Every structure is written in C-alpha cells, then in structure tokens.
Amino acid sequence: MIHSQGYKIVKDLYDAYHEGDLVAFYKDLSAELTWIECEGFPAAGVFRNKEEIVDNVFSVLARDWSRWDYQLEQLIDAGEYIVAVGTYRGTHGTTVKSFSARAAHVWQVTDGKITRFEQFADTHLMQNAATA
C-alpha cells in the first residue's frame, strides 16, 4: 500500500516518540502549529509551538506521572489528515494509581509539516488515577 507523505511524517513522529528521539519527534512541526490537548486531559490546552508543548504538556506529564505512554495501534491515512488510534497508559506519581484509556489523535499535515494536532481521549479514567 502506498501512503501519503503525511502518513510517513506522522508514523516517523510516533517511531521517534517510542525511541525517545526528541529531535526527530519535533522536527516536522510547522511554525503555524495548533496543538490541542482535550479538556480533562492532565495537560489540557491549546499550544502554538514546540516550546509551549514541551513546557505545558510533556514537562507536566513527566512531573506528575511516574509512567506515561501512548501505544499506537492503528494509523489511518486520509491524505492531508492522519488519524491515530491507540491507548494511553500511565501511573500517577502521587496516588500510584494506574489507568488505561483509549484515545485518538487527528493530525493535519500541510506541505510536509504538521500544522494541527487534536486529541480525543477518555480523560475520566486519567482523572480518577490522579485523585486519591
């Protein structure tokens, strides 16, 4: 099967995430980025660049959760849009409660750059793990 350029870019991003290669993870973000973490997510909000994502998403997750992972299960190629389906798993650092929650990520890739990310997740399960 032949996949779009966007599919390859997003696939490479997930591969970099799992390899811990942050340079490769961030390399295809557009200067015109909109990154949306859904309401109820431990690091909810709308972010516009790599620095905001690092400071407000990944640093928050690393600070509050002793384990955090997104396991990609399916990547759907819709040309300009790529949909990832998978599962978040984590253990909260204070409560030591764990969770597993299904989630989807919708990526938009324009002219070889990621211009939009939007997450949809069962945040109730995450919130339960974070409360005593």
C-alpha positions as CSV (number, residue, x, y, z in Angstrom):
1,M,0.0,0.0,0.0
2,I,1.3,3.4,-0.9
3,H,0.8,6.0,1.9
4,S,0.8,9.8,1.7
5,Q,3.7,12.0,2.7
6,G,1.6,13.0,5.8
7,Y,1.3,9.4,6.9
8,K,5.1,8.9,6.7
9,I,5.6,12.1,8.7
10,V,3.2,11.1,11.5
11,K,4.5,7.5,11.5
12,D,8.0,8.8,11.9
13,L,6.9,11.0,14.8
14,Y,5.4,8.0,16.7
15,D,8.5,6.0,16.0
16,A,10.7,8.8,17.4
17,Y,8.4,9.1,20.5
18,H,8.9,5.4,21.2
19,E,12.7,5.6,20.6
20,G,13.0,8.7,22.8
21,D,14.4,10.8,19.9
22,L,13.0,14.2,20.8
23,V,14.8,15.9,17.9
24,A,13.1,13.7,15.4
25,F,9.8,14.0,17.3
26,Y,9.6,17.7,16.9
27,K,11.3,18.2,13.5
28,D,8.2,18.3,11.3
29,L,6.2,20.8,13.4
30,S,5.1,23.8,11.4
31,A,5.7,27.4,12.6
32,E,1.9,27.7,12.0
33,L,1.0,25.0,14.5
34,T,-2.2,24.4,16.5
35,W,-1.8,21.6,19.1
36,I,-4.9,20.8,21.1
37,E,-5.0,18.6,24.2
38,C,-8.6,17.9,25.1
39,E,-10.3,19.3,28.2
40,G,-9.9,17.0,31.2
41,F,-6.5,15.8,30.0
42,P,-3.8,16.2,32.6
43,A,-2.2,18.9,30.4
44,A,-5.2,20.3,28.6
45,G,-5.0,23.4,26.4
46,V,-4.1,24.8,23.0
47,F,-0.5,25.3,22.2
48,R,1.3,27.0,19.3
49,N,4.9,25.8,19.2
50,K,7.4,23.3,20.4
51,E,8.3,25.3,23.5
52,E,4.7,25.5,24.6
53,I,4.2,21.8,24.0
54,V,7.3,20.9,26.0
55,D,6.5,23.3,28.9
56,N,2.8,22.7,29.1
57,V,2.3,19.0,28.0
58,F,5.4,16.8,28.2
59,S,7.0,18.5,31.2
60,V,3.7,18.4,33.1
61,L,3.3,14.7,32.3
62,A,6.9,13.9,33.4
63,R,6.4,15.9,36.6
64,D,3.1,14.4,37.7
65,W,3.2,10.8,36.3
66,S,5.8,8.2,37.1
67,R,4.8,6.3,33.9
68,W,3.1,7.7,30.8
69,D,2.8,6.2,27.4
70,Y,0.7,6.2,24.2
71,Q,0.7,2.9,22.4
72,L,-0.2,3.4,18.8
73,E,-2.4,0.6,17.4
74,Q,-3.6,1.9,14.1
75,L,-2.7,4.8,11.8
76,I,-5.3,5.8,9.2
77,D,-4.2,7.6,6.1
78,A,-6.7,10.2,4.9
79,G,-4.3,12.3,2.8
80,E,-3.9,15.7,4.5
81,Y,-5.4,14.2,7.7
82,I,-3.9,11.2,9.6
83,V,-5.8,9.5,12.4
84,A,-4.0,7.6,15.1
85,V,-5.9,5.2,17.3
86,G,-4.3,3.8,20.5
87,T,-4.2,3.6,24.2
88,Y,-2.7,5.9,26.9
89,R,-1.4,4.1,29.9
90,G,0.0,5.8,33.0
91,T,0.7,5.6,36.7
92,H,0.3,8.8,38.8
93,G,3.4,9.8,40.8
94,T,1.5,10.7,44.0
95,T,-1.6,8.4,44.1
96,V,0.3,5.5,42.4
97,K,-2.9,4.6,40.7
98,S,-2.7,3.4,37.1
99,F,-5.1,3.8,34.1
100,S,-5.6,2.6,30.6
101,A,-7.6,4.9,28.3
102,R,-8.5,4.7,24.6
103,A,-7.6,7.7,22.6
104,A,-7.5,9.1,19.0
105,H,-5.2,11.7,17.6
106,V,-6.1,13.7,14.5
107,W,-3.1,15.2,12.6
108,Q,-3.1,17.6,9.7
109,V,-0.1,17.7,7.5
110,T,0.3,20.5,5.0
111,D,3.2,21.0,2.7
112,G,5.3,18.5,4.6
113,K,4.7,20.0,8.0
114,I,2.4,19.2,10.9
115,T,0.0,22.1,11.1
116,R,-2.5,20.7,13.6
117,F,-2.9,18.0,16.3
118,E,-6.1,17.3,18.1
119,Q,-6.5,14.7,20.8
120,F,-9.7,12.8,21.8
121,A,-9.4,10.7,25.0
122,D,-11.3,9.2,27.8
123,T,-10.0,11.7,30.4
124,H,-12.2,10.5,33.2
125,L,-10.0,7.4,33.6
126,M,-6.9,9.7,33.8
127,Q,-8.6,12.0,36.3
128,N,-9.6,9.0,38.5
129,A,-5.9,7.9,38.6
130,A,-4.8,11.3,39.6
131,T,-7.2,11.6,42.6
132,A,-6.7,10.0,46.0
